[in-house]
């Protein structure tokens, strides 16, 4: 029963909360749909941390999409052996994981240690920063630690198959029972942040100003000062 809750019920609850929560937030709180930046209080740490985080997180997400969504047989079919895939995931993924972690560490430290920033932070801000930092850390630990202690473990034979079974509405919780604890924590915390997403400042991710590309230029005219 615990396995069914953790690997079937809980993920679906998080996904449902993610979808319904965004619809509710958009319909009731469009003015609060913002990153609520604290740049006017402190800029240097925010710039460095945000730059590192965003440089790292995009390749990390892309790696998760490939690793979870594409079956092993497909990568073999295009000439990518399991060994090549493992090396790429370990070294390239590890590099961008470290970049993401450093960025998140700076942003989290800034939010907790700078008095004025902390005063303007809500409870959800502090929780989200801490949880994101944990997710990145436990993800890196999972890959590095498992490579040393359980070199034969391949998440594409367990986690990936389980994840795809969720997407096709035929969940198979059994694939997660033999997964190392660190990976399990990474997965569960990832679903938890997914459920929290609509109720935090993370919603600003969807507010990409694509209309800026095609909008007209703003023309400024300066009037000469009149002299008497």
VOPA-93516 format. One record per residue (C-alpha): x, y, z. Coordinates in steps of 0.05 Angstrom, whole numbers, padded with zeros to 5 digits, always signed. Layout:
BEGIN
XYZ ...
//
This chain:
BEGIN
+00000+00000+00000 +00058+00047+00016 +00090+00032-00051 +00024+00047-00088 +00017+00113-00052 +00089+00136-00063 +00096+00114-00136 +00025+00119-00162 -00022+00161-00120 +00027+00215-00098 +00055+00229-00168 -00015+00235-00198 -00037+00281-00141 +00023+00326-00154 +00010+00328-00229 -00064+00344-00217 -00046+00398-00167 +00003+00427-00217 -00048+00433-00272 -00109+00454-00231 -00067+00501-00188 -00041+00539-00248 -00111+00548-00276 -00136+00572-00209 -00077+00619-00198 -00083+00649-00267 -00158+00661-00260 -00154+00691-00190 -00085+00723-00183 -00058+00748-00249 -00026+00809-00216 +00013+00763-00170 +00039+00723-00229 +00110+00750-00223 +00180+00733-00200 +00175+00787-00145 +00247+00805-00155 +00288+00833-00097 +00341+00862-00144 +00332+00932-00116 +00357+00907-00048 +00418+00867-00071 +00441+00857-00142 +00509+00825-00145 +00494+00758-00112 +00427+00754-00148 +00460+00765-00215 +00514+00713-00205 +00469+00661-00173 +00413+00670-00223 +00462+00667-00282 +00494+00603-00258 +00427+00571-00241 +00395+00586-00308 +00457+00565-00348 +00458+00499-00311 +00384+00483-00304 +00366+00483-00379 +00415+00427-00398 +00397+00390-00334 +00323+00391-00353 +00340+00370-00424 +00380+00312-00396 +00322+00291-00353 +00275+00293-00412 +00321+00249-00453 +00337+00201-00396 +00266+00192-00373 +00228+00199-00439 +00271+00163-00490 +00278+00087-00483 +00347+00056-00482 +00333+00018-00546 +00322+00084-00583 +00390+00113-00564 +00423+00047-00583 +00387+00050-00651 +00419+00117-00668 +00488+00092-00649 +00495+00115-00577 +00520+00057-00536 +00503+00049-00463 +00575+00065-00444 +00574+00129-00486 +00508+00150-00455 +00534+00137-00385 +00597+00178-00397 +00556+00236-00425 +00506+00234-00369 +00560+00230-00316 +00609+00283-00342 +00565+00331-00381 +00506+00323-00334 +00552+00327-00274 +00583+00392-00298 +00517+00427-00309 +00492+00397-00244 +00549+00430-00206 +00536+00496-00242 +00462+00492-00223 +00479+00474-00151 +00528+00532-00143 +00476+00580-00170 +00422+00553-00124 +00469+00554-00065 +00484+00628-00076 +00411+00646-00085 +00390+00606-00023 +00446+00635+00020 +00427+00705-00004 +00355+00696+00015 +00371+00669+00085 +00431+00711+00104 +00415+00781+00078 +00369+00812+00129 +00330+00857+00082 +00320+00802+00030 +00296+00754+00084 +00246+00805+00111 +00214+00810+00042 +00213+00735+00032 +00150+00695+00045 +00150+00626+00077 +00139+00595+00008 +00201+00632-00018 +00245+00602+00036 +00214+00532+00028 +00222+00533-00048 +00294+00556-00046 +00311+00502+00006 +00274+00448-00032 +00306+00466-00099 +00374+00464-00067 +00360+00396-00037 +00333+00369-00103 +00396+00390-00141 +00442+00364-00086 +00408+00296-00078 +00406+00289-00154 +00481+00299-00159 +00493+00253-00100 +00449+00200-00132 +00489+00199-00196 +00558+00203-00165 +00544+00159-00104 +00509+00105-00145 +00565+00103-00196 +00613+00086-00139 +00571+00041-00095 +00525+00009-00146 +00559+00014-00214 +00512-00037-00245 +00450+00005-00230 +00419+00038-00291 +00361+00085-00278 +00337+00076-00349 +00318+00004-00331 +00277+00025-00271 +00259+00098-00261 +00252+00114-00334 +00205+00056-00348 +00164+00073-00285 +00159+00146-00306 +00135+00129-00376 +00084+00081-00346 +00055+00140-00308 +00049+00181-00372 +00010+00126-00408 -00035+00117-00347 -00010+00046-00334 +00032+00057-00271 +00079+00002-00250 +00103+00017-00180 +00145-00046-00176 +00201-00014-00217 +00215+00035-00160 +00222-00015-00104 +00295-00033-00120 +00316+00039-00135 +00369+00068-00087 +00342+00113-00033 +00377+00175-00059 +00343+00168-00127 +00276+00156-00092 +00285+00220-00052 +00303+00258-00115 +00241+00234-00151 +00194+00247-00093 +00221+00317-00079 +00216+00332-00153 +00142+00315-00152 +00133+00355-00088 +00161+00418-00120 +00116+00405-00180 +00055+00407-00134 +00079+00470-00100 +00096+00505-00165 +00030+00542-00179 +00028+00572-00110 +00098+00602-00110 +00138+00652-00151 +00160+00595-00196 +00100+00612-00240 +00141+00667-00271 +00175+00613-00313 +00114+00613-00359 +00114+00689-00367 +00163+00691-00425 +00156+00759-00460 +00152+00731-00530 +00111+00791-00553 +00173+00834-00544 +00202+00804-00608 +00148+00832-00654 +00126+00894-00617 +00137+00963-00646 +00194+01007-00624 +00180+01058-00571 +00198+01127-00597 +00222+01180-00548 +00222+01253-00568 +00259+01306-00530 +00231+01376-00531 +00279+01434-00530 +00274+01475-00467 +00238+01540-00479 +00276+01602-00460 +00245+01669-00443 
//
